[in-house]
């Protein structure tokens, strides 16, 4: 992959994170191109990461092997259609990280023969701990699949799904997932203040506890259920708290919330397809 030339259309936070991850994993900046409508964004990327920049999308497509569409979903249609002829001429691989834009829409805008990989990354990619699911259309070769996977793997884990519809479930689980953990942390911090802890102490304890729990879960072969049971002594404080969560319908509420997020993802995708 380090010999492939990679272009980003859109130089926002996610693109910047992917570029930083690629460089950290050994990809030379000279092999990376970025376009953006903001000269200030391009100046910052050039200064900080030493990549090639342009305000012209055509310059990017002419220079690279793979094009990463990293613009906002509401502008993707116009951008995709404006580059379609050039993408088809070069037979470029196109990787889209735009939420809610399905492959039917992308193929309609870019051309039916375009090799497209649709990705659903999440915001922890900004700190190189992202979780991304990918789906390729039938025009994507094995080599192109590897290239797309390696790009996203530079900022965390990358997993393939066989059915594009699974990306709606991925959106509900990992795409929106960081906000769920922030909500729990927010509630725990508020409760800690009510229990008499200072703001600084409460926040640090909640943050470090979240980090530690995630690290144990990642490094353990045991399931979350088994890990929970290991730290829940019969008749102890943790059991009392867990029982209180369960009495409040915690598991059912989480399930309801994720189903609602999945359903909204489907709705948004259909709205974008019909727009």
N, C-alpha and C positions, 0 to 999 in steps of 0.2 A: 504493500500500500504506500510505502514511503516514496515510491517513484511516481505515483499518480498525482496528477494536478487536480486540485479540488477548488471549486468556486462557490462562493456564498452570495446569493442575492438577498440582501438584507444583512445589516451588521449590528443588530440589537444584542440584547443580553445573551440569548441562547446561542446565537451565532458566535459571539465573542467567547463564550464558554467552550463551544466545540473547537474553535480555533486554538484556544489555549491548551485544551486537552490533546489535540493533535500534535502541537509543538512539544508538549511535555512528553509525549510518547515517541518522539523522535522524528516527526515529520518536519522537514525544513520549511521555514517561512516563505522562502522563495517559490515554493510549489503551491502556495495558497493565494487565492484572489478573492477580493470582496468588493461588492458594489453596494451603494446606499444613496438615498436621496439627500442625506445630510453630510455636507462637507466636514463638519465638526466630528461626526462619528468616524468618518474615514481617516481624518487626521489623527485621531486618538488611536485607532487600530494600527495605522502605519507607524506611529511613534512608539507605541507600547509593544507591538508584536512583530513589527518589521515585515508585514505582509504586503502584497501588491493590492492596490486599491484603484477604483474607478467609479465615476458616477454613471457610467454607461454599461448597462447589462450585456450588450453585445460584446464588449471587450472581454467580459468574464467568460462567456460561453465559448468564444473563439480560442481562449487560452487553456481551457481545462478539459478533463476527462469526465468529471461528474459535477453536476450542478445541485447545490443544496438550496431549496427554496425556504428562506427563513424570514419571510415577510408576514405581516398580520393577515389573518384569514380573510378579512373584509377587502383587502387589496390584492389577494392572490389571483383572482380571476383575471383582472386587467394585466397583471404582471405576466402570468402564464401565457395569455394570448399574445402578448407583445413579443415574447421570445420563441413562440411555437415553431415558426418557420426555421429559425436557426438551430433549434434543438433537433428538429427532424433532419435537417441537412447533416448535422454532425453525428447524429444517432447517439446523443448524450444520454447517460444515465441521469435521471432526475430523482432526487431524494426530497420529499416534502415533510417538514416538521410542523406544518400548520394544523392546528386542532380543528376537527369537525369537517374537514374537506375530504370527501371520499374519492376513491380512485376513478369512479365514473366521471365525476366532475373534472378531475385532473386530466384524464384521457380526452375528454371532450375539448378542453382548453388547449392541451399540448399536442394532441394528435393520437389517433388510435394505436399507432405503432410504437409509441414512446415507451421506453423501459422506465417504470416508475416504482419506487419504494416509498411507501407511506409509513411514517413513524409517529409514535406517541411518546415523546419524552416527558419528563417532569422537572419541576424547578430545582430539585437537588443537583441536577446537572450543572447548575451554576457554581457548585462547590465540588464538582467532580465525583459526586456520589449519586448520580441519577439512575433511574430505572426506565428503560425504553423498550417498547415492543415495536416490531417491524413487520410489514407485510409487503410482499413483492407481487407485481402482476406477472402474467405469463410471458412477458417480453424480456424479463430480467434474466441474465445468464448467471451461472454459478459464480463466476469471477466477480460479477457486479454485486451479487448478494454479499460476498465476502467483503468487498470494498465498503458497501453501505454499513454492514455490521461493524467493521473496524472503525469507521468514523464515529458511530454512536457509542461504541465501546470505550472510546477515549474519554468519556465523561461518566462512566459507570457500567452497569450491566446492560446487555442488549439481548433480547429474546425474540425469536420469530414466532408468529402465529400463522396457522394454515388458512384460517378463514378471516377475511377482513372484518366481518361483523364482530369478531372477538375484540377488536380495538375499542368498541364501545364499552365493553366490560373492563378493559385495561384502563380506559379513561376514568371509570368509576373507582377503580382500585388504586392505581398508582398515579394517574394523571392528576386527579383531585385529592389523592390520599394525603399529601403533606399538610393540607389544610385541616384534615381531621385530627392529625396529631397536634397541630398548633392549637386547635380548639380544646383538646384535652389538656394540653400544657397551660393554656390560658385559664381553664377552670380550676386546675390544681393550684396554680399560682394565686388565684383569687381566694381559694379556700385556705391556703397557707397563711395569707394575710389575716384572714378571719381568726385563725388559730394563734395569732400573735407574732408571727415571724415578720422580719423586716422585708421590704421590697427586694433588696439586693440578695438577701439570704434565700428568700422564697424562689426567686428566678434562677439563681445558680443551682439550687438543689433540684429543681424541676428539670432544668436543661441537662444537667449531668446524669440524672436518673434516666431520662429518655435516651441519652447517648449510650449509657451502660447497658440498658435493657436491649437496645437494638444490636449492640455489639455481641452480647451473649447469644441472642437469637441467630445472628449471622454465623457465628463460629460454632454453634452447637448442632449436633445431628438430631437433637430432640425437637419435637413439635412445640409450638407456643403453649398448647394445653399442658404438656408434660413439664415445661419450664415453669408455668404458673403454679402447678401443683407442688413443685419442689420448694417454692418460696412461700407456700401457704401452709403454715403450721396449724394443725387442728385446734380450734378454740382460741387462736391468736388474733392479733390486730388485723393482719392481712385477710384472714378468713372473714372477719366481720365486715371489712370494706367490700370484699368481693360479693358477699351475700347482699349487701346493700345495693351494689350495682345490678345484680341479678334480679332483685325484687323490683327495681325500677325498669326492667325490661331492656337492659343494656344490649344483649345480643340481638334481640328482635329489632331494636332501633337501628343498630349498625346495618343490619340486613336491609331494612327499609330504606335507609339513607343511600346505600350503594345501588340498590335497584332504581331509586329515583334519579341518581346521577347517570346511570346507564341509559335510562329512558330519555333523559334530557339530551344526552349525547346523540342518540338516534334522531331525536326531533331536530336538533341543530344541523345535523348532517343533511337531513332531508330538505330543510329550509335553504341551506346553501346550494344544494343540488338544483333546486327549483328556482333559484334567484337568477 
